[in-house]
Structure formats: structure tokens, C-alpha cells
Amino acid sequence: MVFRNLELGNITHNFNTVLLLQTCMGLIRPMQDKAYKMYSAGAYLHQYKQFGIDKQDFESCFARIEDTYASYQAL
């Protein structure tokens, strides 16, 4: 879906950016909540450990997701 820019005086609203922002914000939080619940329950951690992925890797990823979400909120 592509929207054209809408000119309102000196303000240009790019609906593609707004749509992307809302879509990302709406997807990031529920996915993070589910992933954190699964992590907290220990779901699949033994399988990840086989491939060298440990708790520190997960915690680093959760931090990056929080940073990404915060960046989108700041826009």
C-alpha cells in the first residue's frame, strides 16, 4: 500500500512513514512480550544452548528490542 505525500501548508505528512511506524509499534511489543514469557518459562532454551546461544545472548536481544521500540516511540 503506497500513499502519496499530503501537503498542508508548510507541513508535509508522509503517510508511508506513519503507516510503517504504527505497524512496527503494533508488532514489536506483543512479540517481545511473548518471547520474554517463553524465555522466563525456559521454553526451548536447551535447544538454543546446543548451538551456543546462552542467556546473555537473549538478554542482549531483549535490550536491543527495547531500544528499537523506544526509538520508534521517539519519532
N, C-alpha and C positions, 0 to 999 in steps of 0.2 A: 504494500500500500504506500503510495507516494503522494504527498501533499505539496502544493506549491507554497512559496512564501506569501504571507499576507502582509501588505503594507498598511500600517495605521499611523499616519503622520510620519514621525521620525523613527518609529519603533517597527522593527521587522520581527515577526514571530515565525520561527521555523517549526512547523508542526511535526516534521520528521524527528527533530531533536526532542520535542516534548513527548511524542509518542514513544520513542525509544527509552527516554528517561522513565516514564511511567511504567513501561513494560518491564524494564530491568528491576526497578524498585519493587514491583509486584511479584517478581520471581525470586529475587535474591533471598529475602527474609524467610519465606516458607521453606525453601530448600535448605537454608542454613539451620533453621530450627529442627528440621527432620534429621539432617546429618548429625547435629550435635546430640540429639536424643539417642540416635543409634550408637554414636561414639560413647556416650555416657553409659549405655547399656552393655557396651563391649561387643556389639554386633560386628561380626566379620573381622575383628582386629587380628585374630590368629592367622587369617588368610593373608592379610596385608603384611604381617610380620615375616612371613615366608619370603617376601620379596624385598625385605629390608626397610619397610616403612614402619616407623615406630610412632609412639605417642607424640613426640616432639614435632614430627612432620605434620601430624594432624593439627596440633595446636598452632603451628605456624600458618597452616592453611586457613584455619578459623580466624586468625588475626588478619590475614590478607583479605578475607571476605568482609570482615568488619570495616576495614579501611576502605574497601571498594564501596560498600554501602554508604559510609559516611561521606565519601567523595561525591556520590550521586546526590545525596541529600543537600550538599553544599552548593550544587548547581542552581 
